[in-house]
Amino acid sequence: MQSLRMQKLKPFFYGLSELGPASIDIYLKVYLLLYFNVMLGLSPSLTSLAIGLGVMWDALIDPWIGVVSDRYYARKGHRKGIIYLATVLVAALFFILWRLPSGLGEAITFCYLFLISSFLNSAISLYAVPYMALANDLVKQDEERKKWIGWRVAFLNIGAFVGLSIPAVFLIREINPDAASLPYLNSTALLCIIMLLCSFLTMFIVYKDEPNNAVNGIAKPHRKIMELVRDPKFVRLMVAFFVVNCGIGLNSALALYYYKDFLMFTEKQTQIILVGFLVFFTFSIPLWIFFTRKFEKSHLIAAGAFLLGIQTILCFPNFKGVDFPVIFFVAAGIGGVLIGVAVVLEIYLAEFLREKEEETAENVSGQYLGVWKMSSKVSRAVAIALAGPILESATDKQILANYFGWGVGIFFVAGGLIMLVPVKKTSNSKAQ
């Protein structure tokens, strides 16, 4: 009876492990550029360049992380050893990233930001690739796997809420101008603790009573990247994801500047918008999972991305002077529900990976996820590289609003249209 109850709880605890890295990821996207620019005096262009170069450097090794993950799984029958190591590395590197003293000059600050953020991004990938592959390792039924993915996306949003709300609390309460960096330092320390606790607890519970699935013999040599992306369905999905993620990254980098400088929102109003967006996103997940039983997943992804892009283009450049409740309803409510289509994308990807493993009779999830993470990192680097020049050129705040609207929305629209490009279906294709 106890074992059965634990099995039912495993999807929840699997999702829980996303809370730590998700909170750290959103914190990096929203506050890293701002912190090194405002607190440490590095120019927006140099800050975005250092972060972008770090992300690009990390992207080059992501496919190799996938190879390491699959080979480790082939030998050990699990991936928890890699995940434990990555958890410690992420927490340690994230902690020291924010501990650089001010006044050391732009050259030292630039190099420090580039090196530490590069290693941190690699550690996050070392965690994310085996963690995402874990669901396919342990769950063979598509409908059951949807629960695992649903909880993971839900905790991704909860983690984003944590990553935004913790610094908000410290920032709102801090009244000493001589200790302006203290809220950031306290926030990062607390997020490191959350990362360690949630990840170690999850790995213990999820792998409890699970048999090893080690493959006899040495794992086969990894395929070349071009072989991995030969499947047109994967190419279409990855390109659409790349384009949309560029928009998401640009949105994250510009969000605080838009709400505070253009709309003149207080810290409290800004956090209400951001947190409300995550709440609507989270509660929309069951709705989107229900839609996957009624409609083709590729069409759902296309519709969600396209509508989100149209909303972004039409609304955000024109919010000046609009009442706060209206902005909240459109930006947090409608936007949060539309972005919930991300769970459909995750389900689509997981089903594709299961198909490829059945087709090749090999464990290839980690390798594909490594390429997937590489695409994610490159798109984030593109977004960061765009954010710095945009901030420096936006002398008129309306220009900033236009970038936040048109500049972000066009990526979403393009991603939705890409998902409508027809692909040749394979005989065992499940996710259409």
Secondary structure, DSSP 8 states (H G I E B T S, - for coil): -HHHHHHHHHHHHHHHTTHHHHHHHHHIIIIIHHIIIIIS---HHHHHHHHHHHHHHHHHHHHHHHHHHHHHHHHHS--HHHHHHHHHHHHHHHHHHT---S-S-HHHHHHHHHHHHHHHHHHHHHHHHHHHHHHHHH---HHHHHHHHHHHHHHHHHHHHHHHHHHHHHHHH---GGGTTHHHHHHHHHHHHHHHHHHHHHHHHHTTT------SS-------HHHHT-SHHHHHHHHHHHHHHHHHHHHHHHHHHIIIIIS---HHHHHHHHHHHHHHHHHHHHHHHHHTTTS-HHHHHHHHHHHHHHHHHHHGGG-TT--HHHHIIIIIIIHHHHHTTHHHHHHHHHHHHHHHHHHHTS--HHHHHHHHHHHHHHHHHHHHHHHHHHHHH--SHHHHHHIIIIIHHHHHHHHHHHTTS-----TT----
